């Protein structure tokens, strides 16, 4: 009896729960169908050292330019995904979340990306995050971060927005696909090589057709002069065939060499892309190191980047103290180079002062070269 009563109670409970859910869902649908959006509120959920790349007003303008209806639209008809997408289309936005409250207020929460450095090299003016994401510098806002100037050419096209790592991977994949396609172009050429070799062997086996008893020796039916003439003709024919086959083989080898040259160019392109990306990461890591060191963070005023004739990235910087420029060279062993420079500051410049030198170079391991 108790067991039956328990089953009945559980059944009634579940019936009540299901009925409540259905009722509540129906009321919610009715509410959403009859409630319109009456206002928009934008919240910037983070700050960048008390600086802002974007304002609430700017986000409202982006939504307005997207032509997505908001105020006065039924709650259920609001294109929340479209609103989020229109906001995330601006590179310096990390995350965007849009939702409508029960009372009909459209709320948009926006999180900014945190730039690590600003690239202001030839034709570029963009911010770079610590994970290698690049986005253009907004016209009406700025963030105080280290600025990199000079003739350095980043491994991305001008105006690119997105992850540099993803861009490099895509370019390398495209180059590899092109190289694979070229490999398929070689298949018929390799077959031609084999066909030519087979033809050469066939020419070698060509012999003069003999006449006489059983066709195996010169018999009474053929004199020596006629036989010699046919031998000479056959030799001339074979020589002409060999010349033609040699010509065909040379042309085929040239075609193979041309395809191979294009493949080598693609492989070289991939190596250069990878090298430029590695240098880009070294630049990011250098700025991270500087920003995490209290002395160098306050001492380095400007970073100047350039591309050497070898293709390597080279750096120099302008310090706050003195009137010289410090040349770091490539970013290999950069921590050791800065340590060497620090020792020179403490033990060398203390005696002669900060002003005598125009440049101080720590490009070479364990060496400090000063130029007046």
TORSEMI-811792 format. One record per residue (C-alpha): residue number from 0; residue in three letters; x, y, z. Coordinates in Angstrom, 2 decimals, decimal comma, padded with zeros to 5 digits. Example, Ala and Ser with C-alpha at 12.3 -4.5 7.8 and 13.67 -1.06 7.14 Angstrom:
! TORSEMI-811792
+-----+------+---------+---------+---------+
|  nr | rest |      px |      py |      pz |
+-----+------+---------+---------+---------+
|   0 |  ALA |  012,30 | -004,50 |  007,80 |
|   1 |  SER |  013,67 | -001,06 |  007,14 |
+-----+------+---------+---------+---------+
END
This chain:
! TORSEMI-811792
+-----+------+---------+---------+---------+
|  nr | rest |      px |      py |      pz |
+-----+------+---------+---------+---------+
|   0 |  UNK |  000,00 |  000,00 |  000,00 |
|   1 |  UNK |  002,75 |  002,43 |  000,96 |
|   2 |  UNK |  004,62 |  001,57 | -002,21 |
|   3 |  UNK |  001,53 |  002,27 | -004,34 |
|   4 |  UNK |  000,96 |  005,57 | -002,53 |
|   5 |  UNK |  004,58 |  006,53 | -003,12 |
|   6 |  UNK |  004,28 |  005,83 | -006,84 |
|   7 |  UNK |  001,08 |  007,88 | -007,08 |
|   8 |  UNK |  002,70 |  010,82 | -005,26 |
|   9 |  UNK |  005,78 |  010,73 | -007,50 |
|  10 |  UNK |  003,56 |  010,61 | -010,58 |
|  11 |  UNK |  001,54 |  013,60 | -009,38 |
|  12 |  UNK |  004,73 |  015,48 | -008,61 |
|  13 |  UNK |  006,09 |  014,93 | -012,10 |
|  14 |  UNK |  002,78 |  015,87 | -013,64 |
|  15 |  UNK |  002,87 |  019,11 | -011,66 |
|  16 |  UNK |  006,48 |  019,82 | -012,74 |
|  17 |  UNK |  005,71 |  019,19 | -016,42 |
|  18 |  UNK |  002,55 |  021,32 | -016,23 |
|  19 |  UNK |  004,49 |  024,13 | -014,55 |
|  20 |  UNK |  007,21 |  024,02 | -017,22 |
|  21 |  UNK |  004,66 |  024,05 | -020,03 |
|  22 |  UNK |  002,75 |  026,88 | -018,38 |
|  23 |  UNK |  005,88 |  028,92 | -017,70 |
|  24 |  UNK |  007,17 |  028,35 | -021,24 |
|  25 |  UNK |  003,86 |  029,49 | -022,67 |
|  26 |  UNK |  003,85 |  032,60 | -020,50 |
|  27 |  UNK |  007,44 |  033,33 | -021,51 |
|  28 |  UNK |  006,61 |  033,00 | -025,20 |
|  29 |  UNK |  003,57 |  035,25 | -024,74 |
|  30 |  UNK |  005,68 |  037,77 | -022,83 |
|  31 |  UNK |  008,44 |  037,79 | -025,47 |
|  32 |  UNK |  005,88 |  038,15 | -028,24 |
|  33 |  UNK |  004,16 |  041,09 | -026,56 |
|  34 |  UNK |  007,16 |  042,85 | -024,99 |
|  35 |  UNK |  009,31 |  045,17 | -027,09 |
|  36 |  UNK |  012,83 |  046,43 | -026,49 |
|  37 |  UNK |  012,57 |  049,85 | -024,90 |
|  38 |  UNK |  016,23 |  050,73 | -024,30 |
|  39 |  UNK |  019,85 |  049,78 | -024,99 |
|  40 |  UNK |  022,63 |  049,65 | -022,42 |
|  41 |  UNK |  026,28 |  049,00 | -023,36 |
|  42 |  UNK |  028,81 |  048,03 | -020,69 |
|  43 |  UNK |  032,58 |  047,89 | -021,17 |
|  44 |  UNK |  033,52 |  045,06 | -018,82 |
|  45 |  UNK |  037,23 |  045,80 | -018,49 |
|  46 |  UNK |  039,72 |  048,64 | -018,65 |
|  47 |  UNK |  043,26 |  049,02 | -019,94 |
|  48 |  UNK |  045,26 |  050,78 | -017,28 |
|  49 |  UNK |  042,51 |  053,38 | -016,99 |
|  50 |  UNK |  042,50 |  053,79 | -020,78 |
|  51 |  UNK |  039,85 |  052,77 | -023,27 |
|  52 |  UNK |  040,06 |  051,62 | -026,85 |
|  53 |  UNK |  036,31 |  051,72 | -027,20 |
|  54 |  UNK |  033,44 |  053,63 | -025,59 |
|  55 |  UNK |  029,83 |  052,71 | -025,03 |
|  56 |  UNK |  028,85 |  055,38 | -027,53 |
|  57 |  UNK |  031,05 |  053,81 | -030,20 |
|  58 |  UNK |  029,44 |  050,39 | -029,65 |
|  59 |  UNK |  026,00 |  051,95 | -029,99 |
|  60 |  UNK |  027,09 |  053,50 | -033,30 |
|  61 |  UNK |  028,36 |  050,11 | -034,56 |
|  62 |  UNK |  024,98 |  048,55 | -033,78 |
|  63 |  UNK |  023,21 |  051,41 | -035,51 |
|  64 |  UNK |  025,41 |  051,08 | -038,62 |
|  65 |  UNK |  024,73 |  047,34 | -038,74 |
|  66 |  UNK |  021,06 |  048,18 | -039,57 |
|  67 |  UNK |  019,88 |  045,55 | -037,07 |
|  68 |  UNK |  016,53 |  046,73 | -035,58 |
|  69 |  UNK |  016,57 |  047,12 | -031,79 |
|  70 |  UNK |  014,35 |  049,69 | -030,06 |
|  71 |  UNK |  010,66 |  048,90 | -030,49 |
|  72 |  UNK |  011,29 |  045,39 | -031,81 |
|  73 |  UNK |  009,62 |  042,42 | -030,06 |
|  74 |  UNK |  012,04 |  040,69 | -027,71 |
|  75 |  UNK |  011,76 |  037,42 | -029,60 |
|  76 |  UNK |  012,71 |  039,05 | -032,91 |
|  77 |  UNK |  015,98 |  040,64 | -031,78 |
|  78 |  UNK |  018,98 |  039,32 | -033,76 |
|  79 |  UNK |  021,35 |  038,90 | -030,81 |
|  80 |  UNK |  023,90 |  036,86 | -032,80 |
|  81 |  UNK |  023,98 |  039,52 | -035,51 |
|  82 |  UNK |  024,57 |  042,26 | -032,94 |
|  83 |  UNK |  027,44 |  040,32 | -031,38 |
|  84 |  UNK |  028,96 |  039,67 | -034,80 |
|  85 |  UNK |  028,76 |  043,33 | -035,81 |
|  86 |  UNK |  030,65 |  044,29 | -032,65 |
|  87 |  UNK |  033,28 |  041,55 | -032,88 |
|  88 |  UNK |  034,01 |  042,71 | -036,42 |
|  89 |  UNK |  036,10 |  045,46 | -034,85 |
|  90 |  UNK |  039,51 |  043,90 | -034,20 |
|  91 |  UNK |  040,12 |  045,43 | -030,80 |
|  92 |  UNK |  037,00 |  043,72 | -029,37 |
|  93 |  UNK |  037,79 |  040,44 | -027,66 |
|  94 |  UNK |  034,30 |  039,30 | -026,63 |
|  95 |  UNK |  030,77 |  040,63 | -027,05 |
|  96 |  UNK |  027,62 |  039,33 | -025,37 |
|  97 |  UNK |  024,10 |  040,58 | -026,11 |
|  98 |  UNK |  020,90 |  039,63 | -024,28 |
|  99 |  UNK |  017,49 |  041,07 | -023,42 |
| 100 |  UNK |  016,24 |  041,33 | -019,84 |
| 101 |  UNK |  012,75 |  040,24 | -018,82 |
| 102 |  UNK |  011,73 |  043,87 | -018,67 |
| 103 |  UNK |  012,76 |  044,54 | -022,29 |
| 104 |  UNK |  016,17 |  046,17 | -021,92 |
| 105 |  UNK |  018,79 |  045,17 | -024,51 |
| 106 |  UNK |  022,13 |  044,80 | -022,76 |
| 107 |  UNK |  025,47 |  044,47 | -024,54 |
| 108 |  UNK |  028,64 |  043,62 | -022,65 |
| 109 |  UNK |  031,94 |  044,20 | -024,41 |
| 110 |  UNK |  035,48 |  043,15 | -023,50 |
| 111 |  UNK |  038,48 |  044,84 | -025,12 |
| 112 |  UNK |  041,68 |  043,22 | -026,27 |
| 113 |  UNK |  044,76 |  044,12 | -024,27 |
| 114 |  UNK |  047,55 |  045,33 | -026,57 |
| 115 |  UNK |  051,18 |  044,66 | -025,68 |
| 116 |  UNK |  052,85 |  046,97 | -028,20 |
| 117 |  UNK |  052,07 |  049,31 | -031,06 |
| 118 |  UNK |  053,68 |  048,88 | -034,49 |
| 119 |  UNK |  054,23 |  052,21 | -036,25 |
| 120 |  UNK |  056,49 |  051,10 | -039,07 |
| 121 |  UNK |  056,27 |  051,95 | -042,77 |
| 122 |  UNK |  052,58 |  051,87 | -043,68 |
| 123 |  UNK |  051,54 |  050,07 | -040,49 |
| 124 |  UNK |  049,80 |  051,48 | -037,44 |
| 125 |  UNK |  048,41 |  048,65 | -035,38 |
| 126 |  UNK |  048,35 |  047,12 | -031,92 |
| 127 |  UNK |  049,69 |  043,66 | -031,14 |
| 128 |  UNK |  048,53 |  041,54 | -028,21 |
| 129 |  UNK |  050,74 |  039,20 | -026,21 |
| 130 |  UNK |  049,36 |  036,20 | -028,11 |
| 131 |  UNK |  050,10 |  037,69 | -031,52 |
| 132 |  UNK |  046,71 |  039,13 | -032,45 |
| 133 |  UNK |  046,92 |  042,26 | -034,61 |
| 134 |  UNK |  044,30 |  044,97 | -035,04 |
| 135 |  UNK |  044,38 |  048,55 | -036,37 |
| 136 |  UNK |  044,85 |  051,39 | -033,93 |
| 137 |  UNK |  041,51 |  053,19 | -033,42 |
| 138 |  UNK |  041,50 |  056,75 | -034,67 |
| 139 |  UNK |  039,89 |  058,29 | -031,60 |
| 140 |  UNK |  041,58 |  056,32 | -028,82 |
| 141 |  UNK |  045,02 |  055,11 | -027,83 |
| 142 |  UNK |  046,66 |  052,99 | -025,16 |
| 143 |  UNK |  050,04 |  053,68 | -023,59 |
| 144 |  UNK |  052,18 |  050,73 | -024,67 |
| 145 |  UNK |  055,73 |  050,44 | -026,08 |
| 146 |  UNK |  055,93 |  051,77 | -029,63 |
| 147 |  UNK |  058,01 |  050,02 | -032,30 |
| 148 |  UNK |  059,15 |  052,17 | -035,22 |
| 149 |  UNK |  061,64 |  051,72 | -038,04 |
| 150 |  UNK |  061,82 |  049,94 | -041,39 |
| 151 |  UNK |  060,70 |  046,56 | -040,08 |
| 152 |  UNK |  058,17 |  044,77 | -042,32 |
| 153 |  UNK |  055,76 |  042,60 | -040,26 |
| 154 |  UNK |  054,84 |  039,17 | -041,68 |
| 155 |  UNK |  051,27 |  040,29 | -042,42 |
| 156 |  UNK |  049,75 |  042,56 | -045,07 |
| 157 |  UNK |  048,78 |  046,11 | -044,20 |
| 158 |  UNK |  045,33 |  046,36 | -042,66 |
| 159 |  UNK |  045,28 |  042,71 | -041,59 |
| 160 |  UNK |  043,15 |  041,93 | -038,53 |
| 161 |  UNK |  043,55 |  038,63 | -036,74 |
| 162 |  UNK |  046,05 |  036,13 | -035,40 |
| 163 |  UNK |  049,46 |  036,35 | -037,05 |
| 164 |  UNK |  050,07 |  032,67 | -036,28 |
| 165 |  UNK |  046,88 |  031,67 | -038,09 |
| 166 |  UNK |  047,77 |  033,86 | -041,06 |
| 167 |  UNK |  051,23 |  032,32 | -041,37 |
| 168 |  UNK |  049,80 |  028,80 | -041,06 |
| 169 |  UNK |  047,28 |  029,55 | -043,83 |
| 170 |  UNK |  049,97 |  030,95 | -046,13 |
| 171 |  UNK |  052,28 |  027,99 | -045,53 |
| 172 |  UNK |  049,39 |  025,58 | -046,16 |
| 173 |  UNK |  048,60 |  027,34 | -049,45 |
| 174 |  UNK |  052,24 |  027,20 | -050,48 |
| 175 |  UNK |  052,45 |  023,51 | -049,60 |
| 176 |  UNK |  049,29 |  022,81 | -051,60 |
| 177 |  UNK |  050,87 |  024,57 | -054,58 |
| 178 |  UNK |  054,02 |  022,48 | -054,14 |
| 179 |  UNK |  051,93 |  019,29 | -054,06 |
| 180 |  UNK |  050,14 |  020,36 | -057,25 |
| 181 |  UNK |  053,49 |  020,89 | -058,92 |
| 182 |  UNK |  054,53 |  017,40 | -057,88 |
| 183 |  UNK |  051,55 |  016,01 | -059,79 |
| 184 |  UNK |  052,72 |  017,97 | -062,83 |
| 185 |  UNK |  055,91 |  015,92 | -062,73 |
| 186 |  UNK |  054,11 |  012,60 | -063,08 |
| 187 |  UNK |  053,62 |  012,75 | -066,89 |
| 188 |  UNK |  057,15 |  014,13 | -067,24 |
| 189 |  UNK |  058,60 |  011,19 | -065,34 |
| 190 |  UNK |  056,54 |  008,89 | -067,59 |
| 191 |  UNK |  058,04 |  010,64 | -070,62 |
| 192 |  UNK |  061,50 |  009,93 | -069,22 |
| 193 |  UNK |  060,67 |  006,25 | -068,95 |
| 194 |  UNK |  059,13 |  006,17 | -072,44 |
| 195 |  UNK |  062,21 |  007,84 | -073,92 |
| 196 |  UNK |  064,48 |  005,33 | -072,18 |
| 197 |  UNK |  062,38 |  002,47 | -073,57 |
| 198 |  UNK |  062,58 |  003,99 | -077,04 |
| 199 |  UNK |  066,38 |  004,29 | -076,77 |
| 200 |  UNK |  066,63 |  000,59 | -075,92 |
| 201 |  UNK |  064,32 | -000,25 | -078,83 |
| 202 |  UNK |  066,53 |  001,72 | -081,21 |
| 203 |  UNK |  069,58 | -000,19 | -079,98 |
| 204 |  UNK |  067,86 | -003,47 | -080,81 |
| 205 |  UNK |  067,05 | -002,41 | -084,38 |
| 206 |  UNK |  068,92 | -004,54 | -086,94 |
| 207 |  UNK |  069,15 | -004,77 | -090,72 |
| 208 |  UNK |  066,69 | -007,24 | -092,13 |
| 209 |  UNK |  068,68 | -009,92 | -093,88 |
| 210 |  UNK |  067,75 | -011,80 | -097,07 |
| 211 |  UNK |  068,93 | -015,24 | -098,08 |
| 212 |  UNK |  068,53 | -018,79 | -097,02 |
| 213 |  UNK |  066,44 | -018,75 | -093,86 |
| 214 |  UNK |  067,16 | -015,08 | -093,56 |
| 215 |  UNK |  070,22 | -015,83 | -091,43 |
| 216 |  UNK |  073,07 | -015,01 | -093,78 |
| 217 |  UNK |  073,79 | -013,32 | -097,02 |
| 218 |  UNK |  072,80 | -015,82 | -099,65 |
| 219 |  UNK |  072,85 | -015,92 | -103,36 |
| 220 |  UNK |  069,76 | -013,72 | -103,53 |
| 221 |  UNK |  071,53 | -010,59 | -102,21 |
| 222 |  UNK |  074,91 | -009,18 | -103,18 |
| 223 |  UNK |  077,28 | -007,45 | -100,80 |
| 224 |  UNK |  076,73 | -003,94 | -102,16 |
| 225 |  UNK |  072,99 | -004,07 | -101,59 |
| 226 |  UNK |  073,47 | -005,39 | -098,08 |
| 227 |  UNK |  076,04 | -002,71 | -097,19 |
| 228 |  UNK |  073,68 | -000,05 | -098,51 |
| 229 |  UNK |  070,87 | -001,28 | -096,32 |
| 230 |  UNK |  073,23 | -001,39 | -093,31 |
| 231 |  UNK |  074,28 |  002,20 | -093,94 |
| 232 |  UNK |  070,64 |  003,28 | -094,25 |
| 233 |  UNK |  069,72 |  001,53 | -091,03 |
| 234 |  UNK |  072,62 |  003,18 | -089,20 |
| 235 |  UNK |  071,54 |  006,59 | -090,49 |
| 236 |  UNK |  067,96 |  005,88 | -089,40 |
| 237 |  UNK |  069,11 |  004,83 | -085,91 |
| 238 |  UNK |  071,35 |  007,90 | -085,62 |
| 239 |  UNK |  068,45 |  010,18 | -086,54 |
| 240 |  UNK |  066,19 |  008,45 | -084,00 |
| 241 |  UNK |  068,84 |  008,75 | -081,28 |
| 242 |  UNK |  069,28 |  012,48 | -082,00 |
| 243 |  UNK |  065,55 |  013,03 | -081,80 |
| 244 |  UNK |  065,28 |  011,03 | -078,56 |
| 245 |  UNK |  068,21 |  012,95 | -077,04 |
| 246 |  UNK |  066,48 |  016,22 | -077,94 |
| 247 |  UNK |  063,19 |  014,99 | -076,43 |
| 248 |  UNK |  065,05 |  013,88 | -073,29 |
| 249 |  UNK |  066,76 |  017,27 | -072,90 |
| 250 |  UNK |  063,47 |  019,14 | -073,31 |
| 251 |  UNK |  061,76 |  016,82 | -070,85 |
| 252 |  UNK |  064,56 |  017,33 | -068,31 |
| 253 |  UNK |  064,21 |  021,09 | -068,75 |
| 254 |  UNK |  060,49 |  020,82 | -068,00 |
| 255 |  UNK |  061,21 |  018,75 | -064,89 |
| 256 |  UNK |  063,85 |  021,29 | -063,82 |
| 257 |  UNK |  061,40 |  024,16 | -064,28 |
| 258 |  UNK |  058,77 |  022,46 | -062,12 |
| 259 |  UNK |  061,44 |  021,60 | -059,52 |
| 260 |  UNK |  062,56 |  025,24 | -059,51 |
| 261 |  UNK |  059,00 |  026,34 | -058,79 |
| 262 |  UNK |  058,78 |  023,77 | -055,98 |
| 263 |  UNK |  062,06 |  025,04 | -054,53 |
| 264 |  UNK |  060,66 |  028,57 | -054,67 |
| 265 |  UNK |  057,60 |  027,44 | -052,71 |
| 266 |  UNK |  059,78 |  025,71 | -050,11 |
| 267 |  UNK |  061,94 |  028,83 | -049,81 |
| 268 |  UNK |  058,77 |  030,90 | -049,43 |
| 269 |  UNK |  057,65 |  028,66 | -046,57 |
| 270 |  UNK |  061,03 |  028,99 | -044,84 |
| 271 |  UNK |  060,92 |  032,79 | -045,13 |
| 272 |  UNK |  057,36 |  032,90 | -043,78 |
| 273 |  UNK |  058,34 |  030,74 | -040,82 |
| 274 |  UNK |  061,47 |  032,82 | -040,18 |
| 275 |  UNK |  059,54 |  036,09 | -040,30 |
| 276 |  UNK |  056,98 |  034,67 | -037,88 |
| 277 |  UNK |  059,73 |  033,51 | -035,50 |
| 278 |  UNK |  061,24 |  037,02 | -035,56 |
| 279 |  UNK |  057,78 |  038,48 | -034,90 |
| 280 |  UNK |  057,43 |  036,22 | -031,84 |
| 281 |  UNK |  060,91 |  037,27 | -030,68 |
| 282 |  UNK |  059,80 |  040,90 | -030,87 |
| 283 |  UNK |  056,74 |  040,10 | -028,75 |
| 284 |  UNK |  058,85 |  038,20 | -026,21 |
| 285 |  UNK |  061,34 |  041,07 | -026,06 |
| 286 |  UNK |  058,59 |  043,57 | -025,23 |
| 287 |  UNK |  057,16 |  041,15 | -022,64 |
| 288 |  UNK |  060,60 |  040,91 | -021,02 |
| 289 |  UNK |  060,98 |  044,69 | -020,98 |
| 290 |  UNK |  057,49 |  045,23 | -019,56 |
| 291 |  UNK |  058,14 |  042,72 | -016,77 |
| 292 |  UNK |  061,40 |  044,42 | -015,74 |
| 293 |  UNK |  060,90 |  047,64 | -013,79 |
| 294 |  UNK |  064,24 |  049,15 | -014,84 |
| 295 |  UNK |  064,02 |  048,48 | -018,57 |
| 296 |  UNK |  060,34 |  049,36 | -018,66 |
| 297 |  UNK |  061,15 |  052,88 | -017,46 |
| 298 |  UNK |  064,50 |  053,14 | -019,28 |
| 299 |  UNK |  063,53 |  052,20 | -022,84 |
| 300 |  UNK |  061,77 |  055,13 | -024,51 |
| 301 |  UNK |  061,56 |  053,95 | -028,12 |
| 302 |  UNK |  062,18 |  050,65 | -029,90 |
| 303 |  UNK |  063,49 |  050,79 | -033,47 |
| 304 |  UNK |  063,17 |  047,65 | -035,59 |
| 305 |  UNK |  064,72 |  046,98 | -038,99 |
| 306 |  UNK |  065,21 |  044,07 | -041,35 |
| 307 |  UNK |  068,84 |  043,17 | -042,06 |
| 308 |  UNK |  070,13 |  042,17 | -045,51 |
| 309 |  UNK |  070,04 |  038,56 | -044,29 |
| 310 |  UNK |  066,33 |  038,93 | -043,57 |
| 311 |  UNK |  066,80 |  038,81 | -039,79 |
| 312 |  UNK |  065,07 |  041,27 | -037,48 |
| 313 |  UNK |  067,43 |  043,67 | -035,72 |
| 314 |  UNK |  066,58 |  046,02 | -032,85 |
| 315 |  UNK |  067,94 |  049,13 | -031,29 |
| 316 |  UNK |  066,40 |  051,36 | -028,67 |
| 317 |  UNK |  066,58 |  054,87 | -027,33 |
| 318 |  UNK |  067,14 |  054,95 | -023,54 |
| 319 |  UNK |  065,73 |  057,57 | -021,23 |
| 320 |  UNK |  069,15 |  058,27 | -019,73 |
| 321 |  UNK |  071,90 |  059,76 | -021,89 |
| 322 |  UNK |  071,89 |  060,78 | -025,54 |
| 323 |  UNK |  073,05 |  057,50 | -027,10 |
| 324 |  UNK |  071,30 |  054,71 | -028,95 |
| 325 |  UNK |  071,69 |  051,06 | -027,95 |
| 326 |  UNK |  072,08 |  048,47 | -030,68 |
| 327 |  UNK |  070,89 |  044,99 | -029,75 |
| 328 |  UNK |  071,20 |  043,41 | -033,17 |
| 329 |  UNK |  069,24 |  040,18 | -033,58 |
| 330 |  UNK |  067,05 |  039,05 | -030,71 |
| 331 |  UNK |  069,05 |  035,92 | -029,95 |
| 332 |  UNK |  070,28 |  035,85 | -026,32 |
| 333 |  UNK |  068,59 |  039,19 | -025,71 |
| 334 |  UNK |  068,49 |  038,68 | -021,95 |
| 335 |  UNK |  072,25 |  038,12 | -021,91 |
| 336 |  UNK |  072,76 |  041,22 | -024,05 |
| 337 |  UNK |  070,72 |  043,37 | -021,66 |
| 338 |  UNK |  072,60 |  041,89 | -018,72 |
| 339 |  UNK |  075,88 |  042,82 | -020,39 |
| 340 |  UNK |  074,55 |  046,33 | -021,03 |
| 341 |  UNK |  073,46 |  046,65 | -017,41 |
| 342 |  UNK |  076,95 |  045,71 | -016,21 |
| 343 |  UNK |  078,43 |  048,32 | -018,55 |
| 344 |  UNK |  076,02 |  050,94 | -017,20 |
| 345 |  UNK |  076,99 |  050,14 | -013,62 |
| 346 |  UNK |  080,74 |  049,70 | -014,05 |
| 347 |  UNK |  081,66 |  051,66 | -017,19 |
| 348 |  UNK |  079,45 |  054,69 | -017,61 |
| 349 |  UNK |  079,68 |  055,44 | -013,92 |
| 350 |  UNK |  083,27 |  056,59 | -014,55 |
| 351 |  UNK |  082,94 |  058,40 | -017,89 |
| 352 |  UNK |  079,34 |  059,64 | -017,73 |
| 353 |  UNK |  076,36 |  059,06 | -020,01 |
| 354 |  UNK |  077,04 |  061,66 | -022,70 |
| 355 |  UNK |  080,33 |  060,83 | -024,50 |
| 356 |  UNK |  078,94 |  058,08 | -026,75 |
| 357 |  UNK |  076,61 |  058,26 | -029,73 |
| 358 |  UNK |  075,92 |  054,51 | -029,94 |
| 359 |  UNK |  076,49 |  051,55 | -027,65 |
| 360 |  UNK |  076,38 |  048,15 | -029,30 |
| 361 |  UNK |  075,89 |  044,81 | -027,54 |
| 362 |  UNK |  075,22 |  042,95 | -030,78 |
| 363 |  UNK |  078,01 |  040,47 | -030,18 |
| 364 |  UNK |  078,04 |  038,11 | -027,23 |
| 365 |  UNK |  079,97 |  039,42 | -024,24 |
| 366 |  UNK |  081,11 |  042,59 | -026,06 |
| 367 |  UNK |  080,24 |  046,25 | -025,65 |
| 368 |  UNK |  081,30 |  048,50 | -028,53 |
| 369 |  UNK |  080,93 |  052,25 | -028,08 |
| 370 |  UNK |  081,02 |  054,89 | -030,82 |
| 371 |  UNK |  081,51 |  058,57 | -030,20 |
+-----+------+---------+---------+---------+
END
